């Protein structure tokens, strides 16, 4: 992944947990950087999310701080004071407005972020040596088993622009807007309002189409930063040359990042794509796909490499969406197990069983009642998920 002009990354070990690794990430952004964001729809969002929602409306950013190991959510006035202290310290360091500093925290819920540790960590970060994307991706992680990053480029007019993204997330993944913590950086010049529209559009087809366990975090955040250092004419609408190419590149980065989160789902052994077609609308198809993807019975059957298509029927039926039993078809890996509401005559399960032995699994659902379609990505549910989450705080 190439460096992005106008973005300087630094990481340090602040010590939010008793671990020997960097856990504070500081990204300094060039003056004039545009910002856009999408956030959790949880009613119990953290102070970091509340302030970022407010600040993103003014459209510019100078810095990002990410704390790993402590989510600072459900921490009352002490949590709010900690975030405001971080923002103030960075704003003083950069001589910028408080509204241009964005903070994210991830980890255990219900423990106030220790201000003394954050203070010392920031002081160290201000003078730390710049680092690369892999270091930053590792520093923002918690239960992740590998650092996650993605890159794409686009031609905007006669200028080549670069987009790089990092993300963390492995469990508590079923957001209605994004995933745990994700950040996309580009050297393109993009108007903040247009960047916001593009990010929301990309999110709808990527981060809002993943689920690991059906749980939405209090801290889910995706932010996009455009430094403008590529020198292209500022993109402000789809009428501008190169806007379509930039939008496609942003979608690509977001899709890559979203799928990496699913591939690293806590305890996961299989990556699952659920494709729903023939629904009454795209929205209905999306909700049905999530019902299938979030079903513990479906996920455990796939973990056990069992083509139990009856569990998929169950998940479709419970979704609360229009469906006709006698038009419903279910398949795995392109092989139909049931068509038009009944099992395939002389059904040969061998091809399905062979498909389920792999690491890349597809589940197909055709409702046969309309043109609506949607794709959702998830993973299987194994004993590993229980092992990770049974002792998460210890």
C-alpha positions as CSV (number, residue, x, y, z in Angstrom):
1,X,0.0,0.0,0.0
2,X,1.5,3.3,-1.0
3,X,1.9,6.3,1.2
4,X,-0.8,9.0,0.9
5,X,0.5,12.5,0.5
6,X,-0.9,14.6,3.3
7,X,-1.2,11.7,5.8
8,X,1.5,11.0,8.5
9,X,1.0,7.9,10.6
10,X,2.5,7.2,14.0
11,X,1.9,4.5,16.6
12,X,3.0,4.1,20.2
13,X,2.4,1.7,23.2
14,X,0.3,3.8,25.5
15,X,-0.5,0.8,27.7
16,X,-4.3,0.6,27.7
17,X,-3.9,-3.1,28.4
18,X,-1.2,-5.3,29.7
19,X,0.2,-6.2,26.4
20,X,3.5,-5.6,24.6
21,X,2.4,-3.8,21.4
22,X,1.4,-0.4,20.1
23,X,-2.2,0.5,21.0
24,X,-2.4,4.2,20.2
25,X,-2.5,5.4,16.6
26,X,-2.1,9.1,15.6
27,X,-2.7,10.2,12.0
28,X,-1.8,13.8,11.2
29,X,-3.6,15.2,8.2
30,X,-2.7,18.1,5.9
31,X,-4.6,21.4,6.2
32,X,-7.7,21.4,4.0
33,X,-8.4,17.7,4.4
34,X,-12.0,16.8,3.8
35,X,-13.7,14.3,6.1
36,X,-16.9,12.1,5.9
37,X,-18.2,9.5,8.3
38,X,-20.8,6.9,9.0
39,X,-21.4,5.7,12.6
40,X,-23.1,3.0,14.7
41,X,-26.9,3.2,15.1
42,X,-26.6,1.9,18.6
43,X,-28.6,3.8,21.2
44,X,-25.7,3.4,23.6
45,X,-22.9,5.0,21.4
46,X,-19.7,6.1,23.0
47,X,-18.7,9.7,23.5
48,X,-16.2,9.3,20.7
49,X,-19.0,8.5,18.3
50,X,-21.2,11.3,19.5
51,X,-18.5,13.9,19.1
52,X,-17.4,12.6,15.7
53,X,-21.0,12.7,14.4
54,X,-21.1,16.3,15.4
55,X,-17.7,17.3,14.1
56,X,-18.0,15.5,10.7
57,X,-20.7,18.0,9.7
58,X,-18.1,20.9,9.5
59,X,-16.3,18.9,6.8
60,X,-12.6,19.2,7.6
61,X,-10.0,17.2,9.6
62,X,-6.5,17.7,10.9
63,X,-6.0,14.5,13.0
64,X,-7.2,11.1,14.0
65,X,-6.5,9.3,17.2
66,X,-7.4,5.6,17.8
67,X,-7.1,4.0,21.2
68,X,-7.2,0.1,21.3
69,X,-8.0,-2.0,24.4
70,X,-10.6,0.3,25.9
71,X,-13.8,1.4,24.1
72,X,-14.6,4.2,26.6
73,X,-18.3,3.4,26.0
74,X,-20.9,3.5,28.8
75,X,-18.5,5.5,31.0
76,X,-20.6,8.7,31.6
77,X,-19.0,12.1,32.2
78,X,-15.5,10.6,32.8
79,X,-15.5,9.0,29.4
80,X,-16.6,12.3,27.8
81,X,-13.9,14.2,29.7
82,X,-11.3,11.8,28.5
83,X,-12.2,12.3,24.8
84,X,-12.4,16.0,25.2
85,X,-9.0,16.0,26.8
86,X,-7.5,14.1,23.9
87,X,-9.1,16.4,21.4
88,X,-7.9,19.5,23.2
89,X,-4.4,18.2,23.5
90,X,-4.1,17.4,19.8
91,X,-5.8,20.7,18.8
92,X,-3.3,22.6,20.8
93,X,-0.4,20.6,19.3
94,X,-1.6,21.3,15.7
95,X,-3.1,24.8,16.4
96,X,-6.4,23.7,14.9
97,X,-10.0,23.7,15.9
98,X,-11.3,21.0,18.2
99,X,-13.9,20.1,15.6
100,X,-11.0,19.0,13.3
101,X,-9.8,16.2,15.6
102,X,-11.4,12.8,15.5
103,X,-11.1,10.1,18.2
104,X,-12.1,6.4,18.2
105,X,-11.7,3.9,20.9
106,X,-12.2,0.1,20.9
107,X,-12.1,-2.7,23.4
108,X,-13.8,-3.4,26.7
109,X,-17.1,-1.6,27.3
110,X,-17.8,0.1,30.7
111,X,-14.2,1.1,31.7
112,X,-13.4,4.8,31.5
113,X,-10.4,5.7,29.3
114,X,-7.5,6.5,31.7
115,X,-6.6,10.1,31.0
116,X,-3.0,9.9,32.3
117,X,-2.3,7.0,30.0
118,X,-3.9,8.8,27.0
119,X,-1.9,12.0,27.9
120,X,1.4,10.2,28.0
121,X,0.6,8.2,24.9
122,X,-0.2,11.3,22.9
123,X,3.0,13.0,24.0
124,X,5.0,10.0,22.8
125,X,3.0,9.9,19.6
126,X,3.7,13.5,18.7
127,X,7.4,12.8,18.5
128,X,7.4,9.2,17.3
129,X,8.8,8.2,14.0
130,X,6.3,7.9,11.1
131,X,5.2,4.4,10.3
132,X,3.4,2.5,7.6
133,X,-0.1,1.1,7.0
134,X,0.7,-2.3,8.5
135,X,1.9,-0.8,11.8
136,X,-1.2,1.4,12.0
137,X,-3.5,-1.6,11.2
138,X,-1.9,-3.7,13.9
139,X,-2.1,-0.9,16.5
140,X,-5.9,-0.3,16.0
141,X,-6.7,-4.0,16.4
142,X,-8.0,-5.9,19.5
143,X,-9.1,-9.6,18.9
144,X,-8.0,-9.4,15.2
145,X,-5.7,-12.2,14.1
146,X,-4.1,-10.2,11.2
147,X,-3.8,-6.5,10.2
148,X,-6.3,-5.5,7.5
149,X,-5.6,-3.0,4.7
150,X,-6.8,-2.3,1.2
151,X,-5.7,-0.1,-1.7
152,X,-7.1,1.1,-5.0
153,X,-6.4,3.9,-7.4
154,X,-8.3,5.9,-10.0
155,X,-7.8,8.4,-12.8
156,X,-9.4,11.8,-12.0
157,X,-8.9,13.9,-15.1
158,X,-5.2,13.4,-16.0
159,X,-4.3,12.8,-12.3
160,X,-3.8,9.4,-10.7
161,X,-5.3,9.4,-7.2
162,X,-4.6,6.8,-4.5
163,X,-6.9,5.4,-1.8
164,X,-5.7,3.3,1.1
165,X,-7.8,1.9,4.0
166,X,-7.2,0.1,7.3
167,X,-9.8,-1.6,9.5
168,X,-10.2,-3.5,12.7
169,X,-13.0,-5.9,13.5
170,X,-13.5,-9.6,14.3
171,X,-16.4,-9.9,16.6
172,X,-19.5,-7.8,17.6
173,X,-20.0,-7.3,13.9
174,X,-23.5,-6.7,12.5
175,X,-23.7,-3.0,12.2
176,X,-26.4,-1.2,10.3
177,X,-23.9,1.3,9.0
178,X,-20.3,0.2,9.2
179,X,-18.0,-2.2,11.0
180,X,-15.9,-1.7,14.2
181,X,-13.3,0.9,13.2
182,X,-12.4,1.7,9.6
183,X,-10.5,4.5,8.0
184,X,-10.0,5.4,4.3
185,X,-7.4,7.9,3.2
186,X,-7.0,9.4,-0.3
187,X,-4.9,12.2,-1.8
188,X,-7.8,13.2,-4.1
189,X,-9.4,16.6,-3.7
190,X,-13.1,15.9,-2.9
191,X,-15.7,18.3,-1.6
192,X,-16.8,17.2,1.9
193,X,-20.5,16.9,1.0
194,X,-19.8,14.8,-2.0
195,X,-17.3,12.6,0.0
196,X,-20.1,12.1,2.5
197,X,-22.5,11.0,-0.2
198,X,-20.0,8.7,-1.7
199,X,-19.1,7.1,1.6
200,X,-22.8,6.5,2.5
201,X,-23.3,4.9,-0.9
202,X,-20.3,2.7,-0.6
203,X,-21.2,1.7,3.0
204,X,-24.7,0.5,1.9
205,X,-23.1,-2.1,-0.4
206,X,-20.2,-3.1,1.8
207,X,-20.0,-2.5,5.5
208,X,-23.7,-2.8,5.9
209,X,-23.6,-6.2,4.2
210,X,-21.4,-8.0,6.7
211,X,-22.2,-9.9,9.9
212,X,-20.2,-12.1,12.2
213,X,-22.5,-12.6,15.2
214,X,-25.5,-10.3,14.8
215,X,-24.2,-7.8,17.5
216,X,-23.7,-4.1,16.8
217,X,-20.9,-2.3,18.6
218,X,-21.3,0.9,20.6
219,X,-18.2,2.3,18.8
220,X,-18.7,1.5,15.1
221,X,-17.1,4.2,13.0
222,X,-15.9,4.5,9.4
223,X,-14.2,7.8,8.4
224,X,-12.9,8.9,5.0
225,X,-10.2,11.6,4.7
226,X,-9.3,13.3,1.4
227,X,-6.2,15.5,1.6
228,X,-6.4,17.0,-1.8
229,X,-2.7,16.7,-2.4
230,X,-3.0,14.8,-5.7
231,X,-3.7,18.2,-7.4
232,X,-6.9,17.2,-9.3
233,X,-9.8,19.5,-9.8
234,X,-12.0,19.1,-6.7
235,X,-14.7,16.5,-7.2
236,X,-18.1,17.9,-6.1
237,X,-20.6,15.8,-8.1
238,X,-20.9,12.9,-10.5
239,X,-20.9,15.5,-13.3
240,X,-17.1,16.1,-12.7
241,X,-14.6,14.2,-14.8
242,X,-13.3,11.2,-12.9
243,X,-16.0,11.2,-10.2
244,X,-17.3,7.8,-11.4
245,X,-13.8,6.3,-11.3
246,X,-13.2,7.7,-7.8
247,X,-16.5,6.3,-6.5
248,X,-15.7,2.9,-7.9
249,X,-12.3,2.9,-6.3
250,X,-13.8,3.9,-2.9
251,X,-16.4,1.1,-3.3
252,X,-13.6,-1.3,-4.0
253,X,-11.6,-0.3,-0.9
254,X,-14.6,-0.5,1.3
255,X,-15.6,-3.9,-0.1
256,X,-12.1,-5.3,0.4
257,X,-12.1,-4.1,4.0
258,X,-15.5,-5.4,4.8
259,X,-14.7,-8.8,3.5
260,X,-11.5,-8.9,5.5
261,X,-13.4,-8.4,8.7
262,X,-15.6,-11.4,7.9
263,X,-12.7,-13.5,7.0
264,X,-11.2,-12.8,10.4
265,X,-14.5,-13.4,12.2
266,X,-13.8,-14.7,15.7
267,X,-13.3,-18.4,15.5
268,X,-14.2,-18.5,11.8
269,X,-13.1,-21.3,9.5
270,X,-15.2,-20.4,6.4
271,X,-16.1,-17.3,4.5
272,X,-19.8,-17.4,3.5
273,X,-21.5,-15.4,0.7
274,X,-25.3,-15.3,1.0
275,X,-27.0,-14.3,-2.3
276,X,-30.7,-13.7,-2.3
277,X,-32.7,-13.1,-5.5
278,X,-36.3,-13.0,-6.6
279,X,-37.4,-11.0,-3.6
280,X,-40.1,-8.4,-3.5
281,X,-37.5,-5.6,-3.3
282,X,-33.8,-5.1,-2.8
283,X,-34.5,-4.1,0.8
284,X,-36.4,-7.2,1.5
285,X,-33.7,-9.3,-0.1
286,X,-31.1,-7.6,2.2
287,X,-33.2,-8.4,5.3
288,X,-33.7,-12.0,4.3
289,X,-30.0,-12.4,3.5
290,X,-29.1,-11.1,7.0
291,X,-31.6,-13.5,8.6
292,X,-29.8,-16.4,6.9
293,X,-26.4,-15.0,7.6
294,X,-27.2,-14.4,11.3
295,X,-28.8,-17.7,12.0
296,X,-26.7,-19.8,14.5
297,X,-28.3,-22.9,13.0
298,X,-27.2,-22.1,9.5
299,X,-23.7,-21.0,10.6
300,X,-23.1,-24.1,12.7
301,X,-24.4,-26.4,9.9
302,X,-21.8,-24.8,7.5
303,X,-19.1,-25.2,10.2
304,X,-20.0,-28.9,10.3
305,X,-20.0,-29.0,6.5
306,X,-23.7,-30.1,6.5
307,X,-25.8,-29.0,3.5
308,X,-28.8,-28.6,5.8
309,X,-30.9,-26.5,3.5
310,X,-33.9,-26.8,5.8
311,X,-32.2,-24.4,8.2
312,X,-32.0,-21.9,5.3
313,X,-35.7,-22.3,4.7
314,X,-36.3,-21.6,8.4
315,X,-34.2,-18.4,8.3
316,X,-36.0,-17.2,5.2
317,X,-39.4,-17.8,6.9
318,X,-38.6,-16.0,10.1
319,X,-37.3,-12.9,8.4
320,X,-40.8,-11.3,8.3
321,X,-40.5,-10.5,4.6
322,X,-42.7,-11.5,1.7
323,X,-42.1,-15.1,0.7
324,X,-44.0,-18.0,-1.0
325,X,-43.1,-21.4,0.3
326,X,-44.0,-23.0,-3.1
327,X,-41.7,-20.7,-5.1
328,X,-38.7,-20.9,-2.8
329,X,-35.4,-22.4,-4.1
330,X,-32.3,-23.1,-2.0
331,X,-28.8,-24.0,-3.2
332,X,-25.1,-24.2,-2.1
333,X,-22.2,-23.5,-4.4
334,X,-24.4,-23.2,-7.5
335,X,-26.0,-26.6,-6.9
336,X,-29.8,-26.5,-6.1
337,X,-30.9,-28.6,-3.2
338,X,-34.6,-27.5,-3.4
339,X,-36.6,-25.9,-6.2
340,X,-40.0,-24.4,-6.1
341,X,-40.8,-25.4,-2.6
342,X,-39.7,-29.0,-2.6
343,X,-36.5,-31.1,-2.7
344,X,-34.9,-31.8,-6.0
345,X,-36.0,-35.3,-7.2
346,X,-33.2,-37.8,-6.9
347,X,-31.1,-35.2,-5.1
348,X,-27.4,-35.9,-5.2
349,X,-25.8,-34.3,-2.1
350,X,-22.2,-35.2,-3.1
351,X,-21.5,-31.9,-5.0
352,X,-22.9,-29.8,-2.1
353,X,-20.9,-31.8,0.4
354,X,-17.8,-31.2,-1.6
355,X,-18.4,-27.5,-1.8
356,X,-18.9,-27.2,1.9
357,X,-15.5,-28.8,2.6
358,X,-13.9,-25.7,1.2
359,X,-13.2,-22.3,2.9
360,X,-15.3,-20.2,0.4
361,X,-19.0,-21.1,0.7
362,X,-21.9,-19.7,-1.2
363,X,-25.6,-20.0,-0.2
364,X,-28.2,-19.2,-2.9
365,X,-31.8,-18.3,-2.1
366,X,-34.3,-17.5,-4.9
367,X,-37.8,-16.4,-3.6
368,X,-39.3,-16.4,-7.1
369,X,-41.7,-13.5,-6.4
370,X,-39.9,-10.4,-7.7
371,X,-36.7,-8.7,-8.9
372,X,-35.2,-7.8,-5.5
373,X,-31.7,-9.0,-4.8
374,X,-28.9,-8.6,-2.3
375,X,-25.6,-10.1,-1.2
376,X,-24.4,-10.4,2.4
377,X,-21.1,-11.8,3.7
378,X,-20.7,-13.8,6.9
379,X,-18.7,-16.6,8.5
380,X,-19.4,-19.9,10.2
381,X,-19.9,-20.3,14.0
382,X,-17.4,-22.5,15.7
383,X,-16.2,-23.4,19.2
384,X,-13.5,-20.8,18.7
385,X,-16.1,-18.0,18.9
386,X,-17.1,-19.2,22.4
387,X,-13.6,-19.6,23.6
388,X,-12.7,-16.0,22.6
389,X,-15.7,-14.4,24.0
390,X,-16.2,-16.4,27.2
391,X,-13.0,-14.9,28.7
392,X,-12.7,-11.6,26.8
393,X,-12.1,-9.5,29.8
394,X,-9.6,-11.8,31.5
